[in-house]
Amino acid sequence: ASGDFGGALRRIHRVYRRGMRALVRGLEEHLPSSVEWRRPRGGFATLLRIRDCAVDEPALVARLLARGVRVEPGASYFSEPPSEPCLRISTAVEDEVRLTEACRILGEVVEDLT
């Protein structure tokens, strides 16, 4: 079967780009200043560092999951364990509406813990 691989790749890229734009807008709008992050230059995930958090990374991940937000623990993305909780949030499986809502919930949870 022959297909338009380039066209499919462009469509996929548009989907991920829309997701990342929604994530960046949501992070900018909802996260308190205690969260450090950088605007991604590519890909479909970003790392967040939470300063002055009252709980450790596993407890923070569990609190977010209890509120319906799935993130990955960020420590495994560092060669040395970070001194503060870090989270990896991905745009790969959620739509823009859900990403914005996840950022709102993330902001509420972090605000309560910092």
C-alpha positions in Angstrom: 0.0 0.0 0.0 1.3 3.4 -0.8 0.5 6.3 1.3 1.3 9.9 1.9 3.8 9.6 4.7 4.7 13.2 4.5 1.1 14.3 4.7 0.4 12.0 7.7 3.5 13.3 9.4 2.4 16.9 8.9 -1.1 16.1 10.3 0.4 14.4 13.4 2.8 17.4 13.9 -0.2 19.8 13.8 -2.0 17.7 16.5 1.0 17.7 18.8 1.7 21.4 18.2 -1.9 22.3 19.2 -1.5 20.2 22.3 1.7 21.8 23.3 0.3 25.3 22.7 -2.6 24.4 25.0 -0.2 23.1 27.6 2.0 26.2 27.5 -1.1 28.5 27.7 -2.4 26.5 30.6 0.9 26.5 32.5 1.3 30.2 32.0 -2.3 30.9 33.2 -2.6 28.5 36.1 0.7 27.7 37.7 2.0 29.7 40.7 5.4 31.2 40.7 6.7 28.3 42.8 6.8 26.2 39.7 9.8 26.4 37.3 9.5 25.3 33.7 10.8 26.1 30.3 8.8 26.5 27.1 9.6 23.3 25.1 11.4 23.8 21.8 10.0 20.5 20.5 8.6 17.2 21.5 5.4 16.6 23.4 6.4 16.9 27.1 7.9 19.3 29.5 9.4 19.1 33.0 8.2 21.1 36.0 10.1 21.8 39.2 8.1 22.6 42.3 9.9 24.8 44.8 9.1 24.8 48.5 6.6 21.9 48.2 5.2 20.5 51.4 5.2 16.9 50.1 7.7 14.8 48.2 7.4 13.8 44.6 5.5 10.5 45.0 3.0 12.2 47.3 2.5 15.0 44.8 2.0 12.6 41.9 -0.5 10.7 44.0 -2.5 13.9 44.8 -2.6 14.8 41.2 -3.7 11.3 40.2 -6.5 11.5 42.8 -7.7 14.7 41.1 -7.6 12.9 37.7 -4.3 14.4 36.4 -1.7 11.8 35.4 1.9 13.0 35.4 5.2 11.2 35.5 7.6 11.6 38.4 10.4 13.8 37.1 13.3 12.4 39.1 14.0 9.6 36.6 14.8 12.3 34.0 17.8 13.6 36.0 21.2 12.0 36.4 21.2 13.0 40.1 17.9 13.1 42.1 16.6 16.6 42.3 16.2 18.3 45.7 12.6 19.3 44.9 9.7 17.5 43.3 9.8 17.4 39.5 7.0 16.3 37.2 6.9 15.4 33.5 3.7 16.4 31.8 2.9 15.1 28.3 0.6 16.3 25.6 0.7 13.0 23.7 -2.7 11.5 24.7 -4.9 14.4 25.8 -6.8 17.0 23.8 -6.4 20.8 24.3 -9.5 21.0 26.6 -8.3 18.3 28.9 -4.7 19.7 29.0 -6.1 23.1 30.0 -8.1 21.5 32.7 -5.1 19.5 33.9 -3.1 22.7 34.2 -5.9 24.3 36.3 -6.0 21.3 38.7 -2.1 21.2 38.8 -2.1 24.9 39.7 -4.7 24.4 42.5 -2.8 21.4 44.0 0.6 23.1 43.9 -0.8 26.3 45.3 -2.2 24.3 48.3 1.2 22.7 48.9 3.6 25.7 48.5 
